Amino acid sequence: MEWLCRWWIIQNSPVETAVRYYGDRDVTWTSQGMLRLSARAMRRLFQPTLEHIKQLIGNVLNESSLRGTQLLCQS
């Protein structure tokens, strides 16, 4: 029942109220009407994507058919 109450409050509130009710200190609403994310929140947001990119680059660099390659692209 508590989740329903939270959902209702968030769905029927202005963004500022929903952000305040969410209660994450890394996510705030400014007096200028902008959403502010701390560096920590941005890191949490993008960390999975960055880890996936690192993994894909590692897979390419460890590909046996690329052994000895010194330049992957030329501009």
Secondary structure, 3 states (H helix, E strand, C coil): CHHHHHHHHHHCCCHHHHHHHHCCCCEEECCCCCEEECHHHHHHHHHHHHHHHHHHHHHHHCCHHHCCCCCCCCC
